[in-house]
Amino acid sequence: MLRAVGFGDADFTKPQIGIASTWSNLTPCNMHIAELARDAGAGADAAGGKSVPFNTITVSDGISMGSPGMRYSLVSREVIADSIETVVGAEGFDGVVAIGGCDKNMPGCAMAIARLNRPAVFVYGGTIRLGAQRRDIVSVFEAVGARAAGTITDAEVAEVERTAIPGAGSCGACTPSIPWPRRSRRSASASRAVPPRKRSAKRSGPTAGARARRSWHCFAPASGPPIS
């Protein structure tokens, strides 16, 4: 079976290196990962191993956000981790290179690597170049908010949206790597029952925003092409 996928006699004596690619054309974060996977495979082969590429899924938080599709986002992280672990474990690879570039496939790759406990490298696919006038995906969010506030026009929103994301790479934004905690009706009611003065006292110290930022990871926009 291995000869059918390209193994020669000498390859059976080499360490097999799985190349886990998160390529898809669903999102710019991953549209270029296949090229990086080919380069990683070539590097493994040149170093005396035998690369075996395989793929896993990805979803786009940015596209599914605000819709029922977002319910699948965190689940996809587990699917990605499980799928990489399954392939590497089932095929008995001696090592693995995992390449990711989006909010859930990067931790998914890392989780699989930790579970497998064998030689591994994670490669970040790189960040999107800035768009016109140094715009990024956050510029789009801000433009939508400004339109809702009535401070800019539909045409101005469209111009930002069309020029903010020029090509491949992860979006330059701070995004949550864990889900927001859900407040119960009981806790929400209790909060409303607290008099304003006491409620302010309870909020002394780190603000809710500061606490939230601790669970966020940030991708700073790059001034050059995606990092490879």
N, C-alpha and C positions, 0 to 999 in steps of 0.2 A: 504493500500500500504506500509506503514511503517513496519507493522508486517512482511511482506514478505521479507524485507531487514534486519530483525534481531531485531526489537524493541519488548521489552516485556512490560507488563503493567506498571512497575515502570519507564520505560524510558520516558513515555509521560509526566511525571512531572518534568523531568530534563531539564536544559538548553541544547540546541543543539549547538554543536561546529563543524563547518565545518573545515575539514582538507584538505587544498588545496595543492596537491602534483604536482610537476613538473617532476615527474619521466618519463624517457624514456631511451632507450638503444641507443640513437643517439650519445651520447657524455659522456665522463667520468664525466663531471660536474654534471650530473643528474642520472647516472646509479644506484646510491645508495639511491636516495631520497625516494623510496618506503619504505625502512627500517626505515628511520627517521620518515616518516609519520605514520607508524604503532606504533612507540614509542610515538609519539605525541598524537595519538589517545588513547593509553593506559593510558597516563598521564591525559588526559582530563576525561576519564572514572573513573580513580581512584580518581579524585578530585570532583566527583559528577555530572559530565556532561555526555552527550551522544555524542560521536564523530561520525561524518558522513564524511568519506573520499570521495574525488572526485579528478579528475585529470584535468590538463590543458596541453597545448602543450609546446614544446621548440624546438628551432633550434640551430644549432652549427655555430657560427660565424667562428670558426677556420677551419671548414671543408668547408663552403661555400665561404670563403674569396677568392677573386680573380676570382670569377665566377659570372655568372648572378644570382646565388642563393643568393648572398649577398643583392640583392635588397629586399629580403623578411625579412631581419634581423630586421631592425627597426620597420617594420610593425608588426612583431611577438610580440614586446613589448606591442603594443596596443591590439592585440588579446588576449594575456595573461591577461592583466588588465581587459579587457571587459569580458572575460569568467569567471574570479573569481568573479567579481562584479555581473555578471548575476546569477551565481549559488547561491551565498550567499543571494542576494536580493530576488530571486525567492523562495528560500526555507525558508526564514525568520529565518536564523540561528541567535542565540543570540551572537555568537562570532566566530572568525575564526583564525586558525593558517595556515600561508602560508609558504611553505618551498621551497627555490630556491637555485640555485648554478651555474648560468651561466649569461652571459653578459646582456641578455635581460629579462630573467625571474625574476631576482632579482628586478630591477626597476618596472617590470610589477606587481609583488606581492605588492610592496610598493604603487604603484599608486592605485591599487584596494582597499587596506586597507584605504588609505586617502579618497577615494570616499565614502566608506561605512560608515565611522564614527561610528564604533561600536567596542567593545573590541576585540583586535587583537594582535597577536604576529607574527613577521617574524623570521624565523630560517634560518641561512646561513648553507648550506650543507657542508662547509669545503673545504680545499685546497688540491690538489694532493701532495702526498709525493714527495720529490726530487728523481730523477732517479740516475742511476750510475754516479759517479763523479760529484754529485750535479747538474745534468742536469735538465732542465725544458723546457717548450715549447719555450721559447726564445732561448734556445740553438739550437733548430731545425731551427728557423728563421735565426740565425747567421750562421749555417752550410750551409744552402741553399745559403746565400749571399757569403760565403767564396768559395763555389764551383763555383758560377758564376764568382767570381774574379780569379779563377784558383789556389787558395792557398791550397785546399784540394781535395781529390779524391772522386769519387762516393762511394767507399767502406767506406770511413770515414763518409760521409753524412749518409749512411744507418745505420752505427753503432750508430750514435747519435740519429737518428730517432727511432730506435728500443729500445732504453734504456732511453729515456727522460721522458716518461709518464708511470709510472708503475701501475697505478690503478685509483680508483675512486677519484673524487674531482675536484674542479675548477682549471683551468690552472694558474700557477704562472706567471702572465703577467700583464702589464698595457695595458688596452684596452679602446677605446673611448666609452663613454656612450651616446654620441650624434654624429650625422653624421658630417663629415668634411664639412665646407662651400664650396660651389661650386663657383669658380671664373667665372665671365662672360667673354665672348670674349673681350668685351669692356675694362674691367678692366685689363685683361691680356695684351692687346695691349698697354694700357696706361702705364703699368709697364715697358714694353720693351722700350717705348719711352723715359723714364727718363734716363738722362745721368748717368753713373756709380757713379760719385761722389755724386750727389744729391740722388740717390737711397740709397746709404750707409747712408746718413744723415737721411733719412726717417726711417731707421731701428734702430735708436738709442733707448735705453730703452730695455724693455723685448723682447727677440727674439721670432720669430714665434714658435720655439720649446717650449720655456717657456710658451707662451700663450696657446699652445695646451695642455701642461701637466696639466693645471688647470682644463681642462674638462675631465681628465682621472681618473679612479679609479683603484687602484692597489691591486692585490692579491699577497701577499708575500708568496713564497713557504714555506711550513711548514716542519719541520724536523721529525715530527711524523705522525700518521695516520690522515685522514680527521677529522676535528673538528665536533663534534656532540652535 
